[in-house]
């Protein structure tokens, strides 16, 4: 201090630490003049001594007024140095920056003011300290003191001006600092950061777009900020970057795609919309760069097609279509397995639209890359089969289309039908509500004959006889009522004259035997009326139960539908179709007289022309029967035979034995089940009786009598 008195008067040093601002200000002006004279004289050592004094004795002082005076003094010394100030910045700037962390808000305020004045003098020379200054300003932007915040904002604007006009600014060194702070939640800091991003992006010589992946996630994070202003600023910055991406020839789509995929799952609707909009543009612009990210992008898009926000749904649907329009040849990096994994995962989505789009993807991949997709079949087949139980009809129909595409190979076809039967076995409600839909659609997508033959083949060896009967009845009802199976019915009508029809009849008969009514229906379809009569005659007392009568009721009503119009017309010529008449009368005899079905069939049979029932007419018309080789009606001894000997004749006696044997199995099964039920009931009754006897044998508890 003694040596400094020759350079700075003691009064100036004293006033620089005075509690009054005016005295400190006047002292600073004195220092400015002294430093200016020293600079003109080239007294660099003395200038360094002055700056050192201001630093050690003032800015590092425990006294707040001393620290304030030191900051004003350093700014004044810089102003006095003018063009030579850059030489001494290493001494001047660090103590000022350190003062930004001062506990006294007024000291922090003066630090902002001092650095502002220093920056105005040195301009671009202090860029070397930019990162430290930026770090300090970032903290001051959220300062608890409003005056400090205002001063920091003024300084911030000046620093931005200096940076935009400087050619020494290093964006590479700045980006790590920016990235480190992008996830700060403080609204003031967020505004500060967005402001800097926007300013730097406006500088032509600074390539902010190239570093966008480093801070893109932080910008998206700000879209859900509570402050409308921050959300708006972040959205504006993102919109500007997106426009730049559209016109830029070199963009790192991959790194940003990873960020967008995560943000598309945000709970905030605005963030999701922005992310999905970016993804939409990326899919259009990214080309081969995005190929390795297709699966991740699809994982983000599929949930969004079911978003509660219409705008998000619309953009997601458009993006999904763009993505699905991929090239025919898989480009390098195109991971079919990963995409299938995403589609399989979304098959369990709670949203129908997402499940539908997942199936569209599987279908598209199957159509374009069949061999590659089938290589992953073990991984997706179970999910596809489970989807057949989906509550949505549209989903089920799409699943069936996928299955039909897979089932072109015979072993896949067998697996599909086997699983369907197993699924119907485990879930009778599914069979009741969806069975017809599933079977009919499969018959359209695949060959109906092939489908029904496979069902029959598997059901023929079904161990659960009750289920087999139920399943056959369901398949038979579909066969008799569905327009999709018209060709199958037509082929069955040819069973007696066509080898293909015969083969189909025999294939179905093996499992249709599980149900007497299904067997009779099949015979009526095949016009094997004599065999139908034989089946009816073979029925025993045990076969005619409530279930049988319910099925018979359905058949009688179906006989009145257009499907069986040919039978009703054949009744006009009973001489040609004597066994049809006998079969129908046989069914009539099985029905309770008071039932509606009985009245319907009796009314129909009454309409048979009486003249055609005469013995002479029957003999005459029988000789004119075009199917005389098949339905030959001669004397009584010959009426048991179904069909004459022909090259394609069906062995009806063997079929009848097959039917009788199957019904014997069903009777035995029913008897065994009843016995098991009775045994279980008897065991339960005995247990209850023993329990009651045990209770009676227990001693009664003593009763506490009141004293006399």
VOMIZA-290931 format. One record per residue (C-alpha): residue number from 1; x, y, z. Coordinates in steps of 0.1 Angstrom, whole numbers, m for minus. Layout:
VOMIZA-290931
PT   pos      c1      c2      c3
PT   NUM       X       Y       Z
...
END
This chain:
VOMIZA-290931
PT   pos      c1      c2      c3
PT     1       0       0       0
PT     2      29      23       8
PT     3      44      18     m27
PT     4      10      24     m43
PT     5       5      58     m26
PT     6      29      72     m52
PT     7       6      59     m80
PT     8     m28      63     m64
PT     9     m35      89     m37
PT    10     m46      76      m3
PT    11     m78      96      m5
PT    12     m88      78     m37
PT    13     m81      44     m22
PT    14    m101      54       9
PT    15    m130      67     m12
PT    16    m131      35     m33
PT    17    m142      16      m3
PT    18    m166      42      10
PT    19    m202      31      18
PT    20    m215      59      m4
PT    21    m218      51     m41
PT    22    m210      86     m53
PT    23    m176      86     m35
PT    24    m168      51     m49
PT    25    m178      63     m84
PT    26    m156      95     m81
PT    27    m127      74     m69
PT    28    m132      50     m99
PT    29    m130      80    m123
PT    30     m97      90    m106
PT    31     m84      55    m112
PT    32     m95      56    m148
PT    33     m75      88    m153
PT    34     m44      75    m136
PT    35     m44      42    m156
PT    36     m49      62    m188
PT    37     m18      83    m180
PT    38       2      52    m172
PT    39      m9      36    m204
PT    40       2      66    m224
PT    41      36      65    m206
PT    42      39      28    m212
PT    43      42      20    m174
PT    44      29     m15    m177
PT    45      43     m27    m144
PT    46      25       1    m125
PT    47      m7      m7    m144
PT    48      m4     m43    m133
PT    49       3     m31     m98
PT    50     m29     m10     m98
PT    51     m50     m40    m111
PT    52     m34     m63     m85
PT    53     m43     m38     m58
PT    54     m79     m36     m69
PT    55     m80     m74     m69
PT    56     m62     m84     m37
PT    57     m72     m55     m14
PT    58    m107     m49     m27
PT    59    m125     m76     m47
PT    60    m111    m103     m24
PT    61    m119     m82       7
PT    62    m143     m96      34
PT    63    m159     m61      34
PT    64    m187     m58       9
PT    65    m180     m20       2
PT    66    m144     m29      m6
PT    67    m156     m56     m30
PT    68    m180     m31     m47
PT    69    m152      m5     m50
PT    70    m128     m31     m64
PT    71    m153     m40     m92
PT    72    m159      m4    m101
PT    73    m122       2    m100
PT    74    m115     m28    m124
PT    75    m141     m15    m149
PT    76    m126      20    m146
PT    77     m91       7    m152
PT    78    m103     m12    m183
PT    79    m119      20    m197
PT    80     m86      39    m190
PT    81     m66      12    m209
PT    82     m89      14    m239
PT    83     m72      m5    m268
PT    84     m45     m19    m245
PT    85     m71     m35    m221
PT    86     m68     m69    m238
PT    87     m33     m73    m225
PT    88     m45     m72    m189
PT    89     m78     m92    m193
PT    90     m62    m122    m175
PT    91     m59    m101    m144
PT    92     m92     m82    m148
PT    93    m118    m107    m158
PT    94    m114    m136    m134
PT    95    m120    m116    m102
PT    96    m151    m101    m118
PT    97    m164    m135    m127
PT    98    m157    m148     m93
PT    99    m178    m119     m78
PT   100    m209    m133     m96
PT   101    m210    m160     m68
PT   102    m208    m133     m40
PT   103    m233    m138     m12
PT   104    m242    m100     m13
PT   105    m267     m93     m41
PT   106    m253     m58     m45
PT   107    m218     m71     m51
PT   108    m233     m95     m78
PT   109    m251     m65     m93
PT   110    m218     m45     m95
PT   111    m201     m75    m110
PT   112    m226     m75    m138
PT   113    m222     m37    m143
PT   114    m184     m40    m142
PT   115    m182     m68    m167
PT   116    m207     m49    m189
PT   117    m183     m19    m190
PT   118    m153     m42    m195
PT   119    m170     m60    m224
PT   120    m179     m27    m241
PT   121    m142     m18    m242
PT   122    m125     m51    m251
PT   123    m154     m65    m273
PT   124    m142     m97    m290
PT   125    m110     m99    m270
PT   126    m128    m114    m240
PT   127    m143    m143    m261
PT   128    m116    m164    m246
PT   129    m136    m162    m213
PT   130    m169    m169    m230
PT   131    m177    m203    m214
PT   132    m170    m190    m179
PT   133    m191    m159    m186
PT   134    m219    m180    m201
PT   135    m218    m202    m170
PT   136    m220    m172    m147
PT   137    m249    m156    m167
PT   138    m268    m189    m167
PT   139    m268    m188    m129
PT   140    m275    m151    m127
PT   141    m305    m154    m150
PT   142    m322    m173    m121
PT   143    m309    m150     m94
PT   144    m331    m144     m64
PT   145    m326    m106     m67
PT   146    m346     m89     m94
PT   147    m320     m61     m99
PT   148    m293     m87    m104
PT   149    m315    m104    m130
PT   150    m320     m72    m148
PT   151    m283     m64    m148
PT   152    m275     m99    m160
PT   153    m300     m95    m189
PT   154    m283     m63    m200
PT   155    m249     m80    m199
PT   156    m263    m110    m217
PT   157    m276     m89    m246
PT   158    m242     m72    m249
PT   159    m224    m106    m249
PT   160    m247    m119    m276
PT   161    m239     m89    m297
PT   162    m202     m95    m293
PT   163    m204    m132    m300
PT   164    m225    m127    m332
PT   165    m198    m102    m346
PT   166    m168    m122    m335
PT   167    m149    m147    m356
PT   168    m131    m162    m325
PT   169    m162    m179    m310
PT   170    m158    m217    m308
PT   171    m191    m235    m311
PT   172    m174    m268    m305
PT   173    m162    m257    m270
PT   174    m196    m241    m263
PT   175    m219    m271    m271
PT   176    m208    m293    m242
PT   177    m216    m264    m218
PT   178    m250    m260    m235
PT   179    m258    m297    m234
PT   180    m250    m299    m198
PT   181    m276    m273    m189
PT   182    m304    m282    m213
PT   183    m323    m303    m187
PT   184    m324    m276    m160
PT   185    m360    m270    m150
PT   186    m357    m234    m138
PT   187    m379    m213    m162
PT   188    m354    m183    m162
PT   189    m325    m206    m171
PT   190    m346    m222    m198
PT   191    m355    m188    m213
PT   192    m318    m179    m212
PT   193    m308    m211    m230
PT   194    m334    m209    m257
PT   195    m324    m173    m263
PT   196    m288    m183    m268
PT   197    m297    m212    m291
PT   198    m319    m188    m312
PT   199    m292    m162    m314
PT   200    m264    m185    m323
PT   201    m286    m202    m350
PT   202    m291    m169    m366
PT   203    m253    m164    m372
PT   204    m245    m177    m407
PT   205    m209    m187    m397
PT   206    m221    m209    m368
PT   207    m234    m243    m377
PT   208    m259    m249    m349
PT   209    m278    m275    m371
PT   210    m248    m297    m370
PT   211    m249    m298    m333
PT   212    m287    m301    m330
PT   213    m287    m337    m317
PT   214    m267    m324    m287
PT   215    m295    m302    m274
PT   216    m326    m313    m293
PT   217    m339    m334    m264
PT   218    m336    m304    m241
PT   219    m357    m283    m264
PT   220    m384    m309    m266
PT   221    m383    m311    m228
PT   222    m392    m274    m227
PT   223    m423    m280    m248
PT   224    m441    m292    m217
PT   225    m430    m263    m194
PT   226    m456    m247    m172
PT   227    m448    m213    m188
PT   228    m466    m206    m220
PT   229    m438    m182    m230
PT   230    m411    m209    m227
PT   231    m432    m234    m246
PT   232    m437    m209    m273
PT   233    m400    m200    m275
PT   234    m390    m237    m276
PT   235    m416    m244    m303
PT   236    m404    m214    m324
PT   237    m368    m226    m321
PT   238    m378    m262    m331
PT   239    m398    m249    m360
PT   240    m369    m229    m373
PT   241    m346    m259    m370
PT   242    m371    m281    m389
PT   243    m372    m257    m418
PT   244    m334    m257    m419
PT   245    m334    m295    m419
PT   246    m357    m295    m450
PT   247    m333    m274    m469
PT   248    m300    m289    m457
PT   249    m282    m315    m477
PT   250    m264    m330    m447
PT   251    m284    m339    m416
PT   252    m277    m364    m389
PT   253    m312    m380    m389
PT   254    m302    m411    m369
PT   255    m292    m395    m336
PT   256    m322    m372    m337
PT   257    m346    m401    m346
PT   258    m337    m418    m313
PT   259    m346    m386    m294
PT   260    m379    m382    m313
PT   261    m389    m417    m307
PT   262    m386    m412    m269
PT   263    m404    m378    m271
PT   264    m433    m393    m291
PT   265    m442    m413    m259
PT   266    m444    m381    m238
PT   267    m474    m376    m216
PT   268    m476    m341    m229
PT   269    m498    m339    m260
PT   270    m480    m309    m275
PT   271    m447    m327    m272
PT   272    m461    m358    m288
PT   273    m475    m338    m317
PT   274    m443    m320    m323
PT   275    m422    m352    m321
PT   276    m445    m371    m345
PT   277    m445    m341    m369
PT   278    m407    m342    m369
PT   279    m407    m380    m374
PT   280    m431    m375    m403
PT   281    m407    m351    m420
PT   282    m377    m374    m412
PT   283    m394    m404    m429
PT   284    m399    m383    m460
PT   285    m364    m368    m460
PT   286    m342    m393    m442
PT   287    m339    m420    m469
PT   288    m313    m447    m462
PT   289    m301    m429    m430
PT   290    m333    m439    m413
PT   291    m334    m475    m423
PT   292    m317    m488    m391
PT   293    m342    m468    m371
PT   294    m374    m480    m388
PT   295    m383    m504    m360
PT   296    m379    m477    m333
PT   297    m398    m452    m354
PT   298    m426    m478    m359
PT   299    m427    m484    m321
PT   300    m434    m447    m317
PT   301    m459    m443    m345
PT   302    m482    m473    m338
PT   303    m493    m461    m303
PT   304    m499    m426    m318
PT   305    m524    m438    m344
PT   306    m547    m443    m314
PT   307    m539    m411    m297
PT   308    m567    m392    m280
PT   309    m557    m361    m300
PT   310    m570    m360    m335
PT   311    m541    m340    m348
PT   312    m516    m366    m335
PT   313    m537    m395    m349
PT   314    m537    m378    m384
PT   315    m500    m372    m385
PT   316    m493    m407    m372
PT   317    m515    m423    m398
PT   318    m498    m404    m426
PT   319    m463    m412    m412
PT   320    m473    m449    m409
PT   321    m483    m450    m446
PT   322    m451    m433    m456
PT   323    m431    m457    m436
PT   324    m449    m487    m450
PT   325    m442    m477    m485
PT   326    m407    m491    m482
PT   327    m388    m504    m512
PT   328    m393    m539    m525
PT   329    m358    m550    m519
PT   330    m347    m547    m482
PT   331    m320    m521    m480
PT   332    m290    m526    m459
PT   333    m297    m523    m422
PT   334    m334    m531    m427
PT   335    m342    m553    m397
PT   336    m373    m573    m404
PT   337    m370    m592    m371
PT   338    m370    m559    m351
PT   339    m400    m546    m370
PT   340    m419    m578    m365
PT   341    m411    m577    m328
PT   342    m426    m542    m326
PT   343    m457    m553    m345
PT   344    m461    m583    m323
PT   345    m458    m562    m291
PT   346    m484    m538    m303
PT   347    m509    m566    m310
PT   348    m516    m566    m273
PT   349    m522    m528    m273
PT   350    m554    m517    m256
PT   351    m563    m496    m287
PT   352    m580    m513    m316
PT   353    m565    m489    m343
PT   354    m530    m498    m331
PT   355    m537    m535    m332
PT   356    m551    m531    m367
PT   357    m520    m512    m380
PT   358    m497    m538    m364
PT   359    m515    m565    m384
PT   360    m512    m544    m416
PT   361    m475    m543    m410
PT   362    m472    m581    m406
PT   363    m493    m586    m437
PT   364    m472    m561    m457
PT   365    m440    m577    m447
PT   366    m454    m612    m455
PT   367    m463    m600    m490
PT   368    m429    m585    m497
PT   369    m404    m605    m477
PT   370    m422    m638    m472
PT   371    m392    m660    m467
PT   372    m376    m636    m442
PT   373    m408    m633    m422
PT   374    m414    m670    m420
PT   375    m379    m673    m405
PT   376    m393    m655    m375
PT   377    m426    m673    m375
PT   378    m420    m691    m342
PT   379    m417    m658    m325
PT   380    m449    m642    m338
PT   381    m472    m672    m344
PT   382    m484    m675    m308
PT   383    m493    m638    m307
PT   384    m511    m641    m340
PT   385    m531    m671    m328
PT   386    m540    m653    m295
PT   387    m552    m623    m316
PT   388    m580    m645    m329
PT   389    m597    m640    m296
PT   390    m596    m602    m300
PT   391    m628    m584    m291
PT   392    m628    m565    m324
PT   393    m642    m582    m355
PT   394    m620    m561    m377
PT   395    m589    m573    m359
PT   396    m600    m609    m361
PT   397    m606    m606    m399
PT   398    m572    m591    m404
PT   399    m556    m618    m383
PT   400    m573    m644    m404
PT   401    m559    m627    m436
PT   402    m524    m630    m421
PT   403    m530    m666    m411
PT   404    m543    m674    m446
PT   405    m511    m659    m461
PT   406    m490    m680    m437
PT   407    m511    m711    m443
PT   408    m501    m715    m479
PT   409    m476    m741    m465
PT   410    m495    m773    m455
PT   411    m478    m776    m421
PT   412    m487    m740    m412
PT   413    m522    m747    m424
PT   414    m525    m777    m401
PT   415    m511    m758    m372
PT   416    m536    m730    m377
PT   417    m567    m754    m378
PT   418    m553    m774    m348
PT   419    m549    m742    m328
PT   420    m584    m730    m337
PT   421    m599    m763    m325
PT   422    m579    m761    m293
PT   423    m589    m725    m288
PT   424    m626    m733    m293
PT   425    m622    m763    m269
PT   426    m608    m740    m242
PT   427    m632    m711    m248
PT   428    m667    m722    m258
PT   429    m678    m686    m257
PT   430    m653    m678    m285
PT   431    m668    m707    m305
PT   432    m703    m694    m299
PT   433    m696    m658    m307
PT   434    m668    m659    m332
PT   435    m668    m694    m346
PT   436    m689    m686    m376
PT   437    m670    m655    m384
PT   438    m636    m672    m382
PT   439    m646    m703    m402
PT   440    m665    m684    m429
PT   441    m635    m660    m434
PT   442    m610    m688    m436
PT   443    m632    m705    m462
PT   444    m630    m673    m483
PT   445    m593    m668    m478
PT   446    m584    m704    m482
PT   447    m601    m732    m501
PT   448    m634    m740    m483
PT   449    m630    m777    m492
PT   450    m595    m778    m477
PT   451    m606    m760    m446
PT   452    m636    m783    m439
PT   453    m616    m814    m446
PT   454    m588    m804    m422
PT   455    m614    m796    m395
PT   456    m630    m830    m400
PT   457    m597    m848    m400
PT   458    m586    m834    m367
PT   459    m621    m837    m351
PT   460    m623    m873    m362
PT   461    m597    m882    m336
PT   462    m608    m857    m309
PT   463    m606    m873    m275
PT   464    m633    m850    m259
PT   465    m664    m864    m275
PT   466    m687    m838    m261
PT   467    m666    m810    m276
PT   468    m663    m829    m309
PT   469    m701    m831    m311
PT   470    m705    m794    m303
PT   471    m678    m784    m328
PT   472    m693    m805    m355
PT   473    m727    m791    m349
PT   474    m712    m756    m352
PT   475    m694    m764    m384
PT   476    m725    m781    m398
PT   477    m747    m750    m391
PT   478    m721    m728    m408
PT   479    m721    m752    m438
PT   480    m759    m750    m440
PT   481    m763    m713    m436
PT   482    m733    m694    m450
PT   483    m733    m679    m484
PT   484    m695    m682    m485
PT   485    m699    m720    m485
PT   486    m724    m722    m515
PT   487    m698    m740    m537
PT   488    m691    m765    m509
PT   489    m728    m773    m507
PT   490    m730    m776    m544
PT   491    m701    m801    m544
PT   492    m718    m821    m517
PT   493    m750    m823    m538
PT   494    m728    m841    m564
PT   495    m716    m867    m539
PT   496    m734    m895    m556
PT   497    m723    m887    m591
PT   498    m690    m868    m587
PT   499    m657    m883    m574
PT   500    m647    m850    m558
PT   501    m681    m847    m541
PT   502    m678    m883    m529
PT   503    m644    m876    m515
PT   504    m656    m846    m496
PT   505    m687    m865    m483
PT   506    m665    m893    m469
PT   507    m640    m868    m454
PT   508    m667    m849    m436
PT   509    m687    m880    m426
PT   510    m658    m893    m404
PT   511    m663    m864    m379
PT   512    m699    m856    m386
PT   513    m707    m889    m370
PT   514    m702    m872    m337
PT   515    m736    m856    m341
PT   516    m766    m875    m354
PT   517    m783    m844    m366
PT   518    m751    m832    m384
PT   519    m749    m866    m401
PT   520    m786    m864    m413
PT   521    m780    m829    m425
PT   522    m749    m840    m445
PT   523    m769    m868    m461
PT   524    m797    m844    m471
PT   525    m771    m821    m486
PT   526    m756    m850    m505
PT   527    m791    m863    m516
PT   528    m782    m896    m500
PT   529    m818    m899    m488
PT   530    m818    m937    m482
PT   531    m788    m934    m460
PT   532    m804    m906    m441
PT   533    m834    m928    m435
PT   534    m810    m956    m423
PT   535    m793    m932    m399
PT   536    m827    m921    m385
PT   537    m838    m957    m381
PT   538    m805    m965    m363
PT   539    m812    m940    m336
PT   540    m819    m954    m302
PT   541    m838    m941    m272
PT   542    m806    m927    m256
PT   543    m798    m906    m287
PT   544    m831    m887    m287
PT   545    m824    m863    m259
PT   546    m830    m826    m255
PT   547    m798    m816    m274
PT   548    m809    m838    m303
PT   549    m844    m823    m304
PT   550    m829    m787    m303
PT   551    m807    m796    m333
PT   552    m836    m812    m351
PT   553    m857    m781    m345
PT   554    m829    m760    m362
PT   555    m827    m784    m391
PT   556    m865    m784    m397
PT   557    m865    m746    m398
PT   558    m835    m746    m422
PT   559    m854    m769    m446
PT   560    m877    m739    m452
PT   561    m848    m717    m463
PT   562    m836    m712    m499
PT   563    m806    m734    m493
PT   564    m829    m765    m492
PT   565    m853    m753    m519
PT   566    m842    m783    m541
PT   567    m855    m807    m514
PT   568    m889    m790    m513
PT   569    m891    m792    m551
PT   570    m881    m828    m551
PT   571    m912    m835    m530
PT   572    m932    m827    m561
PT   573    m919    m860    m575
PT   574    m920    m885    m545
PT   575    m917    m914    m570
PT   576    m882    m903    m578
PT   577    m874    m894    m542
PT   578    m892    m920    m521
PT   579    m864    m922    m495
PT   580    m865    m884    m491
PT   581    m901    m886    m482
PT   582    m894    m915    m458
PT   583    m865    m896    m442
PT   584    m887    m865    m436
PT   585    m915    m886    m422
PT   586    m889    m903    m400
PT   587    m878    m869    m386
PT   588    m915    m860    m381
PT   589    m920    m890    m361
PT   590    m891    m881    m338
PT   591    m905    m846    m330
PT   592    m930    m839    m302
PT   593    m964    m833    m317
PT   594    m969    m800    m299
PT   595    m936    m785    m310
PT   596    m934    m758    m336
PT   597    m909    m778    m357
PT   598    m935    m807    m359
PT   599    m962    m784    m372
PT   600    m938    m768    m397
PT   601    m927    m802    m411
PT   602    m962    m817    m411
PT   603    m975    m787    m429
PT   604    m948    m790    m455
PT   605    m954    m827    m460
PT   606    m991    m821    m464
PT   607    m983    m800    m495
PT   608    m969    m831    m513
PT   609    m993    m837    m542
PT   610   m1017    m865    m533
PT   611   m1018    m878    m568
PT   612    m981    m883    m568
PT   613    m983    m906    m538
PT   614   m1003    m934    m556
PT   615    m986    m967    m560
PT   616    m989    m966    m598
PT   617    m973    m931    m600
PT   618    m945    m942    m577
PT   619    m937    m972    m599
PT   620    m940    m952    m631
PT   621    m919    m922    m619
PT   622    m893    m945    m605
PT   623    m886    m959    m639
PT   624    m881    m923    m652
PT   625    m856    m914    m624
PT   626    m824    m900    m639
PT   627    m806    m912    m609
PT   628    m820    m947    m613
PT   629    m785    m962    m610
PT   630    m781    m946    m577
PT   631    m816    m945    m561
PT   632    m830    m977    m577
PT   633    m864    m985    m560
PT   634    m875   m1020    m568
PT   635    m893   m1046    m546
PT   636    m893   m1047    m508
PT   637    m862   m1070    m507
PT   638    m841   m1045    m526
PT   639    m851   m1013    m506
PT   640    m823   m1017    m480
PT   641    m797   m1010    m506
PT   642    m785    m975    m510
PT   643    m767    m973    m542
PT   644    m761    m997    m571
PT   645    m727   m1009    m579
PT   646    m708    m980    m597
PT   647    m672    m970    m600
PT   648    m677    m940    m577
PT   649    m704    m954    m554
PT   650    m701    m946    m517
PT   651    m700    m976    m494
PT   652    m730    m966    m473
PT   653    m732    m998    m452
PT   654    m696    m991    m441
PT   655    m706    m955    m434
PT   656    m736    m967    m413
PT   657    m713    m989    m393
PT   658    m690    m960    m388
PT   659    m719    m939    m375
PT   660    m733    m966    m352
PT   661    m698    m972    m338
PT   662    m693    m935    m331
PT   663    m727    m932    m314
PT   664    m719    m962    m293
PT   665    m687    m944    m281
PT   666    m708    m914    m273
PT   667    m733    m935    m253
PT   668    m705    m951    m234
PT   669    m690    m918    m227
PT   670    m723    m904    m215
PT   671    m729    m934    m193
PT   672    m694    m932    m178
PT   673    m698    m895    m171
PT   674    m731    m901    m154
PT   675    m716    m929    m133
PT   676    m687    m906    m123
PT   677    m711    m879    m114
PT   678    m733    m903     m93
PT   679    m702    m917     m76
PT   680    m690    m882     m68
PT   681    m724    m873     m54
PT   682    m725    m905     m34
PT   683    m691    m898     m19
PT   684    m701    m862     m10
PT   685    m733    m875       6
PT   686    m714    m900      27
PT   687    m690    m872      38
PT   688    m719    m850      49
PT   689    m735    m879      67
PT   690    m703    m887      86
PT   691    m699    m851      95
PT   692    m734    m849     109
PT   693    m728    m881     129
PT   694    m696    m867     143
PT   695    m714    m836     154
PT   696    m741    m857     172
PT   697    m715    m878     191
PT   698    m698    m848     206
PT   699    m707    m841     243
PT   700    m730    m811     248
PT   701    m714    m781     266
PT   702    m723    m776     302
PT   703    m748    m749     309
PT   704    m740    m725     337
PT   705    m771    m724     358
PT   706    m779    m693     379
PT   707    m776    m698     416
PT   708    m808    m707     434
END
